[in-house]
Amino acid sequence: MTDESDRPSRRELLLLLGIAAAAPVAVGMTRAPEPTRGVVADVAVAVLAVGRRSRAPSGGAHAHLADSWPDVVHVGLEVDNVGGTAVLLSPGQFRLQLPGGLSVMPCAWQHGPAALAPREVRRTWVEYRAPAGPDPLRLEFTAAGSATPLPLPLTARTGSAL
């Protein structure tokens, strides 16, 4: 019979699995020494972190994905309503701009569309699919009711795991 005290508890195993699953996320993000910031229509936006990884297949059953955009760009954001009235905030207001002028909608996000109360600050993230390569990318935020987007340059660590 084995000694039960030498085995890790179920709680300890779950904790270790959680740490192992979160480790690639922490490693893949690049935190800018000075975040990219801008203000448009009483909404201040700061890019806090950017990560980029490839989901390109190495062959086999998923080789057909090689023809699609293989990179995932993960952008950490801080959005601050600096005005005196609530504003609408939606993931679709953040567009990834590729070289050549192509605009890409997010494919995943942390928060759905919701009002941002006066003086409220929200930390969130959005993800995009992008072509492979180290091309310079730019994020654009268009505030509700505004025709002028706010450009925010992005710097990502290419090839890192998110």
KEKOL-141204 format. One line per 3 residues: number of its first residue (from 1); for each residue x, y, z of N, C-alpha, C. Coordinates in nm, 3 decimals. Layout:
! KEKOL-141204
NUM = X,Y,Z,X,Y,Z,X,Y,Z ~ ...
END
This chain:
! KEKOL-141204
1 = 0.083,-0.118,0.000,0.000,0.000,0.000,0.088,0.125,0.000 ~ 0.050,0.226,-0.081,0.131,0.348,-0.090,0.088,0.449,0.014 ~ 0.180,0.537,0.045,0.154,0.642,0.141,0.080,0.757,0.071
4 = -0.042,0.789,0.113,-0.126,0.893,0.052,-0.066,1.032,0.069 ~ 0.016,1.055,0.171,0.070,1.189,0.196,0.175,1.229,0.091 ~ 0.231,1.131,0.016,0.330,1.163,-0.086,0.267,1.207,-0.218
7 = 0.140,1.183,-0.235,0.071,1.218,-0.358,0.016,1.360,-0.349 ~ 0.018,1.433,-0.461,-0.043,1.567,-0.457,-0.195,1.555,-0.449 ~ -0.256,1.649,-0.382,-0.402,1.648,-0.370,-0.463,1.688,-0.504
10 = -0.590,1.664,-0.519,-0.662,1.704,-0.641,-0.652,1.856,-0.660 ~ -0.662,1.930,-0.553,-0.651,2.077,-0.560,-0.513,2.120,-0.609 ~ -0.408,2.056,-0.558,-0.272,2.089,-0.601,-0.251,2.057,-0.749
13 = -0.307,1.946,-0.796,-0.296,1.910,-0.938,-0.366,2.012,-1.025 ~ -0.486,2.054,-0.986,-0.560,2.153,-1.064,-0.486,2.287,-1.066 ~ -0.426,2.325,-0.955,-0.348,2.448,-0.950,-0.229,2.441,-1.045
16 = -0.157,2.329,-1.045,-0.042,2.312,-1.134,-0.085,2.313,-1.281 ~ -0.198,2.250,-1.312,-0.248,2.251,-1.449,-0.287,2.392,-1.492 ~ -0.346,2.469,-1.403,-0.383,2.607,-1.433,-0.261,2.693,-1.458
19 = -0.157,2.677,-1.379,-0.033,2.752,-1.398,0.031,2.713,-1.530 ~ 0.033,2.586,-1.562,0.092,2.540,-1.688,0.015,2.594,-1.807 ~ -0.117,2.602,-1.797,-0.198,2.654,-1.908,-0.180,2.803,-1.925
22 = -0.160,2.877,-1.817,-0.146,3.023,-1.824,-0.006,3.067,-1.863 ~ 0.094,2.984,-1.845,0.232,3.022,-1.872,0.255,3.070,-2.015 ~ 0.204,3.002,-2.119,0.227,3.052,-2.254,0.166,3.189,-2.279
25 = 0.055,3.221,-2.214,-0.008,3.351,-2.232,0.084,3.460,-2.177 ~ 0.138,3.439,-2.060,0.224,3.539,-1.999,0.353,3.557,-2.077 ~ 0.408,3.452,-2.132,0.534,3.458,-2.204,0.520,3.529,-2.338
28 = 0.406,3.512,-2.406,0.390,3.562,-2.542,0.356,3.708,-2.554 ~ 0.319,3.775,-2.450,0.279,3.914,-2.459,0.400,4.006,-2.450 ~ 0.398,4.110,-2.529,0.501,4.213,-2.523,0.440,4.336,-2.459
31 = 0.493,4.376,-2.347,0.443,4.496,-2.280,0.529,4.614,-2.326 ~ 0.462,4.713,-2.381,0.533,4.831,-2.430,0.586,4.909,-2.310 ~ 0.712,4.960,-2.319,0.765,5.038,-2.208,0.680,5.163,-2.184
34 = 0.632,5.223,-2.291,0.541,5.337,-2.283,0.423,5.304,-2.373 ~ 0.305,5.277,-2.316,0.191,5.236,-2.398,0.155,5.341,-2.503 ~ 0.109,5.293,-2.619,0.058,5.380,-2.723,-0.077,5.432,-2.675
37 = -0.095,5.563,-2.677,-0.219,5.624,-2.626,-0.276,5.722,-2.725 ~ -0.406,5.746,-2.712,-0.472,5.847,-2.794,-0.610,5.875,-2.739 ~ -0.668,5.990,-2.778,-0.801,6.029,-2.733,-0.881,6.073,-2.854
40 = -1.006,6.025,-2.863,-1.099,6.070,-2.966,-1.239,6.068,-2.905 ~ -1.315,6.175,-2.925,-1.455,6.185,-2.880,-1.473,6.143,-2.734 ~ -1.392,6.198,-2.644,-1.400,6.171,-2.500,-1.368,6.027,-2.461
43 = -1.302,5.951,-2.549,-1.260,5.815,-2.517,-1.108,5.807,-2.534 ~ -1.039,5.773,-2.424,-0.894,5.755,-2.428,-0.866,5.606,-2.441 ~ -0.778,5.570,-2.534,-0.743,5.431,-2.557,-0.592,5.415,-2.542
46 = -0.550,5.312,-2.469,-0.409,5.280,-2.455,-0.387,5.134,-2.491 ~ -0.287,5.108,-2.576,-0.248,4.971,-2.608,-0.148,4.929,-2.502 ~ -0.185,4.832,-2.418,-0.100,4.790,-2.307,-0.003,4.680,-2.344
49 = -0.046,4.587,-2.429,0.037,4.473,-2.464,-0.007,4.417,-2.598 ~ 0.089,4.360,-2.671,0.059,4.299,-2.801,0.134,4.167,-2.809 ~ 0.065,4.064,-2.856,0.127,3.934,-2.879,0.090,3.885,-3.017
52 = 0.178,3.808,-3.076,0.150,3.752,-3.209,0.204,3.611,-3.213 ~ 0.121,3.518,-3.259,0.166,3.381,-3.273,0.111,3.325,-3.403 ~ 0.176,3.222,-3.452,0.133,3.158,-3.575,0.052,3.035,-3.540
55 = -0.056,3.014,-3.613,-0.134,2.892,-3.599,-0.120,2.808,-3.726 ~ -0.012,2.836,-3.803,0.011,2.765,-3.929,0.036,2.617,-3.901 ~ -0.028,2.530,-3.977,-0.010,2.386,-3.956,0.125,2.339,-4.008
58 = 0.172,2.231,-3.951,0.299,2.175,-3.998,0.275,2.065,-4.100 ~ 0.152,2.049,-4.144,0.119,1.947,-4.243,0.011,1.856,-4.191 ~ -0.013,1.749,-4.261,-0.112,1.651,-4.216,-0.254,1.693,-4.251
61 = -0.348,1.657,-4.164,-0.490,1.676,-4.192,-0.531,1.823,-4.202 ~ -0.454,1.914,-4.143,-0.492,2.056,-4.144,-0.405,2.140,-4.237 ~ -0.343,2.079,-4.334,-0.256,2.151,-4.427,-0.332,2.257,-4.507
64 = -0.465,2.240,-4.524,-0.543,2.339,-4.598,-0.544,2.475,-4.530 ~ -0.516,2.481,-4.400,-0.511,2.610,-4.329,-0.393,2.695,-4.372 ~ -0.295,2.638,-4.440,-0.179,2.714,-4.483,-0.218,2.824,-4.581
67 = -0.333,2.809,-4.649,-0.378,2.912,-4.743,-0.453,3.025,-4.674 ~ -0.490,3.008,-4.548,-0.561,3.113,-4.475,-0.460,3.197,-4.397 ~ -0.508,3.299,-4.329,-0.419,3.383,-4.249,-0.380,3.307,-4.123
70 = -0.252,3.274,-4.107,-0.212,3.186,-3.999,-0.179,3.254,-3.866 ~ -0.167,3.385,-3.863,-0.126,3.450,-3.738,-0.246,3.499,-3.657 ~ -0.228,3.496,-3.525,-0.326,3.552,-3.432,-0.257,3.669,-3.363
73 = -0.320,3.786,-3.369,-0.266,3.906,-3.303,-0.358,3.935,-3.184 ~ -0.301,3.935,-3.065,-0.374,3.957,-2.939,-0.334,4.095,-2.887 ~ -0.432,4.184,-2.866,-0.404,4.321,-2.822,-0.472,4.347,-2.688
76 = -0.392,4.381,-2.588,-0.445,4.421,-2.457,-0.469,4.570,-2.456 ~ -0.585,4.612,-2.411,-0.625,4.753,-2.418,-0.673,4.806,-2.284 ~ -0.660,4.938,-2.267,-0.724,5.008,-2.157,-0.803,5.122,-2.221
79 = -0.934,5.123,-2.194,-1.023,5.223,-2.253,-1.082,5.305,-2.138 ~ -1.071,5.438,-2.150,-1.113,5.529,-2.044,-1.211,5.631,-2.101 ~ -1.332,5.637,-2.044,-1.428,5.740,-2.083,-1.393,5.866,-2.005
82 = -1.327,5.961,-2.069,-1.284,6.083,-2.003,-1.391,6.192,-2.007 ~ -1.505,6.163,-2.071,-1.613,6.260,-2.083,-1.712,6.249,-1.968 ~ -1.818,6.330,-1.977,-1.919,6.336,-1.873,-2.044,6.256,-1.902
85 = -2.049,6.186,-2.017,-2.166,6.104,-2.049,-2.120,5.964,-2.088 ~ -2.212,5.869,-2.076,-2.180,5.730,-2.112,-2.155,5.721,-2.263 ~ -2.065,5.630,-2.302,-2.036,5.607,-2.444,-2.047,5.457,-2.472
88 = -2.084,5.426,-2.596,-2.092,5.286,-2.636,-1.953,5.235,-2.669 ~ -1.920,5.117,-2.621,-1.793,5.053,-2.652,-1.822,4.912,-2.703 ~ -1.769,4.882,-2.820,-1.793,4.753,-2.884,-1.662,4.703,-2.946
91 = -1.639,4.572,-2.948,-1.517,4.519,-3.010,-1.502,4.560,-3.156 ~ -1.612,4.578,-3.228,-1.607,4.616,-3.369,-1.554,4.755,-3.393 ~ -1.542,4.836,-3.288,-1.485,4.970,-3.302,-1.332,4.965,-3.314
94 = -1.274,4.850,-3.283,-1.129,4.831,-3.293,-1.101,4.749,-3.419 ~ -1.031,4.806,-3.514,-1.000,4.738,-3.640,-0.848,4.728,-3.655 ~ -0.804,4.611,-3.698,-0.663,4.592,-3.729,-0.641,4.638,-3.872
97 = -0.546,4.728,-3.893,-0.515,4.780,-4.026,-0.387,4.713,-4.075 ~ -0.399,4.647,-4.189,-0.284,4.580,-4.249,-0.221,4.670,-4.354 ~ -0.095,4.645,-4.388,-0.033,4.721,-4.498,-0.118,4.704,-4.624
100 = -0.134,4.810,-4.698,-0.218,4.806,-4.817,-0.359,4.855,-4.790 ~ -0.391,4.886,-4.664,-0.519,4.946,-4.632,-0.631,4.850,-4.595 ~ -0.605,4.720,-4.587,-0.710,4.625,-4.551,-0.743,4.637,-4.403
103 = -0.873,4.643,-4.371,-0.921,4.656,-4.235,-0.978,4.522,-4.189 ~ -0.937,4.475,-4.070,-0.977,4.344,-4.020,-1.058,4.360,-3.891 ~ -1.175,4.294,-3.887,-1.260,4.292,-3.767,-1.202,4.191,-3.667
106 = -1.226,4.212,-3.537,-1.179,4.115,-3.438,-1.252,3.981,-3.452 ~ -1.181,3.873,-3.419,-1.242,3.740,-3.423,-1.273,3.689,-3.282 ~ -1.216,3.753,-3.180,-1.244,3.716,-3.041,-1.222,3.839,-2.954
109 = -1.292,3.845,-2.839,-1.281,3.959,-2.750,-1.323,3.919,-2.611 ~ -1.280,4.001,-2.515,-1.311,3.974,-2.374,-1.448,4.029,-2.335 ~ -1.482,4.150,-2.380,-1.609,4.212,-2.346,-1.690,4.241,-2.471
112 = -1.819,4.212,-2.468,-1.907,4.244,-2.579,-1.950,4.389,-2.573 ~ -2.038,4.431,-2.663,-2.084,4.569,-2.666,-2.151,4.608,-2.533 ~ -2.116,4.725,-2.482,-2.173,4.774,-2.356,-2.142,4.921,-2.341
115 = -2.219,4.986,-2.256,-2.194,5.128,-2.228,-2.075,5.140,-2.132 ~ -1.998,5.244,-2.153,-1.887,5.278,-2.064,-1.928,5.405,-1.991 ~ -1.949,5.396,-1.861,-1.997,5.509,-1.781,-1.894,5.622,-1.778
118 = -1.938,5.744,-1.747,-1.843,5.854,-1.735,-1.733,5.821,-1.634 ~ -1.611,5.848,-1.672,-1.490,5.826,-1.589,-1.462,5.678,-1.564 ~ -1.531,5.589,-1.630,-1.505,5.445,-1.613,-1.386,5.404,-1.699
121 = -1.303,5.316,-1.645,-1.188,5.261,-1.716,-1.209,5.111,-1.729 ~ -1.190,5.059,-1.851,-1.207,4.916,-1.875,-1.080,4.860,-1.937 ~ -1.027,4.755,-1.876,-0.917,4.679,-1.937,-0.977,4.560,-2.009
124 = -0.935,4.538,-2.132,-0.994,4.434,-2.213,-0.892,4.387,-2.316 ~ -0.930,4.292,-2.399,-0.843,4.248,-2.508,-0.929,4.212,-2.629 ~ -0.866,4.218,-2.745,-0.927,4.176,-2.871,-0.825,4.094,-2.948
127 = -0.874,4.000,-3.032,-0.784,3.918,-3.114,-0.826,3.927,-3.260 ~ -0.726,3.915,-3.346,-0.746,3.924,-3.490,-0.669,3.812,-3.558 ~ -0.715,3.770,-3.675,-0.638,3.684,-3.764,-0.565,3.777,-3.860
130 = -0.442,3.742,-3.893,-0.361,3.827,-3.981,-0.271,3.741,-4.068 ~ -0.226,3.795,-4.182,-0.131,3.722,-4.265,0.000,3.702,-4.189 ~ 0.072,3.597,-4.225,0.201,3.571,-4.162,0.299,3.681,-4.198
133 = 0.393,3.706,-4.111,0.499,3.801,-4.141,0.508,3.913,-4.042 ~ 0.621,3.980,-4.044,0.646,4.088,-3.949,0.599,4.225,-3.999 ~ 0.502,4.227,-4.092,0.455,4.355,-4.142,0.412,4.446,-4.029
136 = 0.435,4.576,-4.041,0.388,4.668,-3.937,0.236,4.672,-3.936 ~ 0.180,4.660,-3.819,0.037,4.661,-3.802,-0.005,4.786,-3.726 ~ -0.131,4.824,-3.744,-0.184,4.940,-3.674,-0.326,4.907,-3.630
139 = -0.360,4.950,-3.512,-0.496,4.936,-3.462,-0.564,5.071,-3.481 ~ -0.691,5.068,-3.521,-0.769,5.190,-3.531,-0.893,5.176,-3.444 ~ -0.921,5.280,-3.367,-1.041,5.286,-3.286,-1.130,5.396,-3.340
142 = -1.256,5.363,-3.366,-1.353,5.464,-3.411,-1.460,5.475,-3.304 ~ -1.467,5.591,-3.241,-1.567,5.613,-3.135,-1.706,5.622,-3.198 ~ -1.807,5.581,-3.121,-1.945,5.588,-3.168,-1.978,5.733,-3.206
145 = -2.030,5.751,-3.326,-2.068,5.884,-3.373,-1.954,5.965,-3.432 ~ -1.834,5.909,-3.434,-1.718,5.980,-3.489,-1.684,5.924,-3.627 ~ -1.645,6.011,-3.717,-1.605,5.967,-3.851,-1.454,5.951,-3.863
148 = -1.380,5.999,-3.764,-1.235,5.996,-3.769,-1.179,5.889,-3.676 ~ -1.115,5.785,-3.733,-1.056,5.682,-3.647,-0.927,5.730,-3.580 ~ -0.899,5.674,-3.464,-0.777,5.702,-3.389,-0.676,5.594,-3.422
151 = -0.563,5.628,-3.490,-0.462,5.526,-3.522,-0.371,5.498,-3.402 ~ -0.345,5.369,-3.378,-0.258,5.326,-3.269,-0.159,5.225,-3.323 ~ -0.031,5.261,-3.341,0.069,5.165,-3.392,0.086,5.048,-3.296
154 = 0.113,4.929,-3.351,0.133,4.810,-3.271,0.273,4.754,-3.295 ~ 0.333,4.702,-3.191,0.459,4.631,-3.202,0.438,4.496,-3.137 ~ 0.457,4.390,-3.214,0.433,4.255,-3.162,0.560,4.172,-3.172
157 = 0.572,4.077,-3.080,0.681,3.980,-3.085,0.634,3.867,-3.174 ~ 0.681,3.863,-3.297,0.637,3.764,-3.395,0.683,3.625,-3.354 ~ 0.592,3.528,-3.372,0.626,3.389,-3.348,0.614,3.346,-3.203
160 = 0.572,3.435,-3.115,0.561,3.397,-2.974,0.427,3.332,-2.947 ~ 0.422,3.252,-2.844,0.297,3.185,-2.807,0.216,3.279,-2.720 ~ 0.086,3.287,-2.749,0.001,3.374,-2.668,-0.056,3.298,-2.552
END
